[in-house]
């Protein structure tokens, strides 16, 4: 699992926040980071975090039309 400093998304001008999953959400492992941006307000998908997709094109599963833009 990536840490905030490892993820390309934190270098994007649209990046908003990193949160830790709280213990009261048992369906997700506690202590897992959730990376947030306007395109993915519920959490950026793992394939983008792993840089399998550089998010340089709009995806069907995102909100709006923002893509990665270096800050």
C-alpha positions in Angstrom: 0.0 0.0 0.0 1.5 3.4 -1.0 2.2 6.1 1.5 1.3 9.7 0.8 4.9 10.6 -0.3 5.0 7.7 -2.8 1.9 8.7 -4.7 2.1 10.7 -7.9 -1.4 12.2 -7.1 0.0 14.4 -4.4 1.9 16.2 -7.0 -1.3 17.1 -8.9 -2.8 20.6 -8.7 -6.3 19.0 -8.1 -5.2 16.8 -5.2 -7.1 17.6 -2.0 -6.3 15.4 0.9 -5.1 12.1 2.4 -7.2 10.5 5.2 -6.7 7.4 7.3 -9.7 5.0 7.3 -11.3 5.3 10.8 -11.9 2.2 12.9 -15.7 2.6 12.6 -15.5 1.5 8.9 -14.9 -2.2 9.4 -15.4 -3.0 5.7 -12.0 -1.3 5.0 -8.8 -2.1 6.9 -8.1 0.5 9.5 -5.0 2.5 8.8 -5.3 2.4 5.1 -4.8 5.8 3.4 -7.6 7.3 1.2 -6.4 9.8 -1.4 -9.1 12.4 -2.3 -9.5 14.7 -5.3 -12.5 16.3 -7.1 -12.6 13.5 -9.7 -12.7 10.9 -6.9 -14.2 12.4 -3.7 -14.7 9.0 -2.2 -11.1 7.9 -2.9 -8.8 7.6 -5.9 -8.8 4.2 -7.5 -5.9 1.8 -6.8 -4.8 1.6 -10.4 -4.2 5.3 -10.5 -2.4 5.3 -7.2 -0.2 2.4 -8.5 0.4 4.4 -11.6 -1.0 1.7 -13.9 -3.1 4.5 -15.2 -1.5 7.9 -15.2 -5.0 9.6 -15.3 -4.0 11.8 -18.2 -7.4 11.1 -19.8 -10.9 11.4 -18.4 -12.2 8.1 -17.1 -15.8 6.9 -17.1 -15.7 6.2 -13.3 -14.7 9.7 -12.3 -16.7 12.9 -11.6 -16.1 15.8 -13.9 -13.4 16.1 -16.4 -10.2 16.9 -14.4 -7.1 14.8 -15.1 -3.6 14.8 -13.7 -1.9 18.2 -14.0 1.4 18.7 -12.2 1.2 21.4 -9.5 
